[in-house]
C-alpha cells in the first residue's frame, strides 16, 4: 500500500534483519525537523548514538507504533549510522 509517498508492507521474512521492536515496515525518505537524538532503541531511555541537525537526511525502514522510526542517516556528521529517531521529529521529503 502506498500512503503519502511511503511504501507500507507487513513484516516479512526479508524484514528479519530489522529490530524486533519494528511493527510496521515503511521505506520513506525523511529529514530531521529539528536537532534530534539518534538512539540505540525506541525510547528516550536508550543511549544516544549522536545528534542529527535540522535537515539531516534519514531513510526510515520501519516504525514502532508510529512513535519511533528506525533507519539510516543519509547525510551530516552521523551519515551511515543506523538507529531510532522520534517519529514526530522527522518530516517526509517530497520528491
Residue frames as qw, qx, qy, qz and C-alpha x, y, z in Angstrom:
[[0.000, 0.891, 0.453, 0.000, 0.00, 0.00, 0.00],
 [0.398, 0.273, -0.024, 0.876, 1.25, 3.49, -0.75],
 [0.288, -0.842, -0.440, 0.120, 0.42, 6.21, 1.79],
 [0.115, -0.978, 0.061, 0.162, 1.63, 9.77, 1.37],
 [0.416, 0.773, -0.477, 0.032, 4.61, 8.71, -0.73],
 [0.332, -0.478, 0.790, -0.193, 5.60, 5.93, 1.67],
 [0.663, 0.114, -0.680, -0.291, 5.62, 2.28, 0.74],
 [0.541, -0.374, 0.547, -0.518, 3.99, 0.24, 3.52],
 [0.682, 0.099, -0.696, -0.202, 4.16, -3.52, 3.88],
 [0.840, -0.499, 0.066, -0.203, 3.51, -6.07, 6.55],
 [0.287, -0.660, 0.692, 0.050, 6.66, -7.55, 8.10],
 [0.922, 0.304, -0.179, -0.160, 8.02, -10.44, 6.04],
 [0.924, -0.165, 0.058, 0.339, 10.93, -12.83, 6.01],
 [0.550, 0.524, -0.017, 0.649, 13.00, -10.12, 4.31],
 [0.234, -0.825, 0.093, -0.506, 12.41, -7.91, 7.35],
 [0.885, -0.319, -0.282, 0.186, 14.27, -10.40, 9.53],
 [0.591, 0.140, -0.221, 0.763, 17.25, -8.05, 9.81],
 [0.175, -0.648, -0.040, -0.740, 15.09, -5.25, 11.24],
 [0.051, -0.218, 0.712, -0.665, 14.89, -4.79, 15.02],
 [0.174, -0.360, -0.916, 0.019, 12.19, -6.80, 16.77],
 [0.037, 0.482, 0.435, -0.760, 10.63, -3.55, 18.07],
 [0.209, 0.156, -0.439, -0.860, 9.53, -2.76, 14.50],
 [0.415, 0.328, 0.804, -0.270, 5.87, -3.46, 13.91],
 [0.565, 0.759, 0.279, -0.164, 5.36, -1.73, 10.57],
 [0.600, -0.082, 0.408, 0.684, 7.81, -1.78, 7.67],
 [0.268, 0.929, 0.205, -0.154, 7.92, 1.64, 5.97],
 [0.627, -0.016, 0.241, 0.741, 10.51, 2.78, 3.45],
 [0.130, 0.939, 0.287, 0.141, 10.49, 6.56, 3.25],
 [0.506, 0.257, -0.134, 0.812, 13.00, 9.37, 2.85],
 [0.331, -0.884, -0.330, -0.005, 12.73, 11.87, 5.69],
 [0.398, 0.456, -0.299, 0.738, 14.71, 14.67, 7.32],
 [0.372, -0.397, -0.592, 0.595, 15.07, 15.90, 10.88],
 [0.024, -0.842, -0.384, -0.379, 12.67, 18.78, 11.59],
 [0.302, -0.895, 0.235, -0.228, 14.87, 19.96, 14.49],
 [0.187, 0.514, -0.804, 0.234, 18.03, 18.73, 16.25],
 [0.893, -0.220, 0.001, -0.393, 17.22, 15.23, 17.44],
 [0.408, -0.496, 0.766, -0.036, 18.98, 12.28, 19.07],
 [0.728, 0.230, -0.597, -0.246, 19.72, 9.12, 17.11],
 [0.582, -0.469, 0.527, -0.404, 19.15, 6.38, 19.69],
 [0.051, 0.280, -0.956, -0.070, 20.10, 2.73, 20.13],
 [0.005, -0.352, -0.935, 0.045, 16.45, 1.78, 20.80],
 [0.130, -0.567, -0.496, -0.644, 12.91, 3.16, 20.55],
 [0.480, -0.798, -0.364, 0.007, 12.75, 5.41, 23.60],
 [0.043, 0.896, -0.252, 0.364, 14.48, 8.20, 25.48],
 [0.740, -0.579, 0.336, -0.053, 15.94, 5.68, 27.92],
 [0.910, 0.202, 0.164, 0.322, 18.20, 4.27, 25.20],
 [0.521, -0.442, 0.207, 0.701, 21.73, 5.55, 24.55],
 [0.387, 0.870, -0.021, -0.307, 22.19, 8.47, 22.17],
 [0.820, 0.100, 0.342, 0.448, 24.34, 7.49, 19.20],
 [0.325, 0.025, 0.226, 0.918, 24.67, 11.10, 18.04],
 [0.215, 0.638, 0.342, -0.655, 22.71, 14.25, 17.27],
 [0.405, 0.443, 0.602, 0.527, 21.06, 14.82, 13.89],
 [0.040, -0.293, -0.041, 0.954, 21.00, 18.50, 12.97],
 [0.503, 0.601, 0.334, -0.524, 17.92, 20.10, 11.44],
 [0.570, 0.665, -0.272, -0.398, 17.62, 18.95, 7.82],
 [0.191, -0.413, 0.884, 0.104, 19.73, 15.80, 8.25],
 [0.677, 0.158, -0.500, -0.516, 18.59, 13.06, 5.85],
 [0.406, -0.186, 0.830, -0.334, 17.19, 9.82, 7.26],
 [0.533, 0.036, -0.683, -0.499, 15.86, 6.76, 5.43],
 [0.602, -0.203, 0.507, -0.582, 13.12, 5.24, 7.57],
 [0.278, 0.146, -0.922, -0.226, 12.88, 1.44, 7.35],
 [0.445, -0.438, -0.776, -0.081, 10.23, 0.74, 9.99],
 [0.248, -0.536, 0.198, -0.782, 8.34, 2.22, 12.91],
 [0.226, -0.221, -0.869, 0.382, 7.27, 1.22, 16.38],
 [0.030, -0.694, -0.680, 0.233, 3.61, 2.25, 16.64],
 [0.252, 0.764, 0.230, 0.547, 4.31, 5.46, 14.70],
 [0.446, -0.892, -0.015, 0.067, 6.13, 6.78, 17.78],
 [0.394, -0.656, 0.524, 0.374, 9.73, 5.87, 16.85],
 [0.765, 0.615, -0.132, -0.141, 11.36, 5.36, 13.45],
 [0.716, -0.378, 0.477, 0.341, 14.26, 3.01, 12.75],
 [0.693, 0.710, 0.090, 0.085, 16.51, 3.76, 9.82],
 [0.739, -0.036, 0.110, 0.663, 19.80, 5.00, 8.44],
 [0.071, -0.845, 0.002, 0.530, 21.25, 8.50, 8.49],
 [0.724, 0.491, 0.352, 0.333, 21.94, 9.64, 4.91],
 [0.348, 0.733, -0.056, 0.583, 23.71, 12.97, 5.44],
 [0.357, -0.852, 0.168, -0.344, 25.59, 15.00, 8.02],
 [0.084, -0.658, 0.701, -0.264, 28.07, 14.05, 10.71],
 [0.588, -0.162, 0.741, -0.280, 26.38, 10.71, 11.50],
 [0.685, 0.426, -0.342, -0.482, 25.96, 9.58, 7.89],
 [0.542, 0.264, -0.796, -0.055, 25.83, 5.79, 7.62],
 [0.096, -0.090, 0.822, -0.554, 24.76, 5.15, 11.22],
 [0.458, -0.380, -0.675, -0.436, 21.54, 3.26, 11.93],
 [0.103, -0.123, -0.700, 0.696, 19.28, 3.86, 14.89],
 [0.083, -0.677, -0.731, -0.009, 15.99, 5.18, 16.21],
 [0.049, 0.107, -0.021, 0.993, 14.56, 8.72, 15.95],
 [0.257, 0.428, 0.608, -0.617, 11.35, 10.09, 17.47],
 [0.353, 0.469, 0.731, 0.348, 8.76, 9.74, 14.68],
 [0.064, 0.915, 0.389, -0.090, 7.20, 13.18, 15.22],
 [0.248, -0.803, 0.234, 0.490, 10.60, 14.88, 14.73],
 [0.371, -0.091, 0.709, 0.593, 11.01, 13.63, 11.15],
 [0.489, 0.591, 0.098, -0.634, 9.41, 15.21, 8.08],
 [0.777, 0.330, 0.497, 0.202, 8.81, 13.37, 4.79],
 [0.148, -0.468, 0.406, 0.771, 10.94, 14.64, 1.91],
 [0.663, 0.614, 0.281, -0.322, 8.82, 15.39, -1.15],
 [0.560, -0.107, 0.600, 0.561, 10.34, 14.13, -4.39]]
